[in-house]
């Protein structure tokens, strides 16, 4: 139905405007009611992240995603999410910090390393303060363990070195009142305590120095009983010293004392060996000289000179002089024997020659006598006796002269 006034009549236009205002007012009221409801829902759900998510989704559908209440709710949701993440992260940090502190308080090196690795893998990161503190604690524990192990090695090395040197720090100390215990466990425990106190305890240091001064190499060699036992003891001390100086160092006072002890032991052993070798060769030279055997004397002198005695030793020089004198005497005796033998041969030759001459004279005389009988039977005996002696005396005198 249309009014005869028409659509453009002021009354119609005014009425239309009034109607539109009424519709707008009604829609505004409805929107405000819906907005109020959504805002109340958002406000009610602002402490619950899940409910706030649902309320934001519903309000976005009803009011629009750009509505101030929706945007404010999104900020609230972001704050809730950040707070939840922060709380979760804090809980994670607290959990791993407790694990690390528990392992550190128990001095569990492996447990602490495992707790640090687990915290790193859980998301804290290698540079997180908790992990950094855990690493510092782990490094300190490792340093402390290394110090303890080194200290234990030093104590054990010192104990073994003292036992090898046979030094009793409480020997003869009336104030120590140490009971005599022969068990190996007690000896080990005592030696460990001595080794631990030798660095710190002044009375023990004084007793140690006194023990070193009281030690005598000659007494030690006499107690060893034999050269083999002494050499074995020196070798054992050298072996122990070689191991101990790795932990104690070259300049440790016990290591230096052990070096000095080994040198004194070697000197004492060498002196004893030299003395025995000297006595042996002196006795051999004396026996050879007493027997008069120059070959044996020469052999004994050469063996003595080839030993540690050398040619400059007085006994070797004496043996050498005896050999030279004996050699000269033997040469003189041989020369005299040769002269005697020559004289004997000459005497024998003279005797044979004399006998030959006599035989020749007899045969000559016999021939002469036969000839005189044939030529002149009147040859007198006095003439024969006066003519024959002349050539005999001449030949004998020549032989004597020869």
Number of C-alpha atoms within 10 A of each C-alpha: 3 6 8 7 10 11 12 9 12 11 12 14 13 12 12 13 12 12 12 12 12 12 12 12 12 12 12 13 12 12 14 13 12 15 18 12 13 21 21 14 18 26 16 13 20 21 13 12 17 13 16 22 17 14 23 28 16 17 23 17 10 14 19 15 16 10 14 12 21 22 15 15 22 19 12 19 22 13 14 18 13 12 12 13 12 12 12 12 14 12 12 16 20 13 12 21 20 14 20 28 17 15 22 20 11 11 16 15 17 12 17 24 19 15 23 27 16 16 24 17 11 12 12 18 15 15 10 14 13 22 23 14 16 24 18 12 21 23 14 12 17 14 12 12 14 12 12 12 12 14 15 15 16 20 24 19 22 27 24 21 25 23 16 18 22 12 19 18 24 18 13 12 13 8 7 10 9 12 6 8 10 8 8 9 10 12 14 15 12 17 22 19 13 22 22 18 16 21 11 10 11 11 14 19 16 13 19 21 15 14 17 19 9 9 14 13 18 16 10 14 19 11 11 15 10 12 15 10 13 20 16 13 17 20 13 14 21 17 13 20 26 14 13 24 19 12 18 20 13 15 10 14 11 23 20 15 15 21 16 12 19 20 14 15 21 17 14 19 21 13 13 15 14 15 13 12 16 19 13 13 22 20 14 20 28 18 15 21 19 10 11 14 13 18 12 17 24 19 14 24 26 18 17 24 18 11 13 13 18 16 16 9 14 12 22 23 15 15 24 19 12 20 23 14 13 17 14 12 12 13 12 12 12 12 12 12 12 12 12 12 12 12 12 12 12 13 12 12 12 16 13 12 14 16 12 12 16 14 12 13 16 12 12 13 14 12 12 14 15 12 12 15 12 9 9 9 11 8 12 10 10 8 9 14 10 9 10 14 11 10 10 14 11 10 13 16 10 10 14 9 7 8
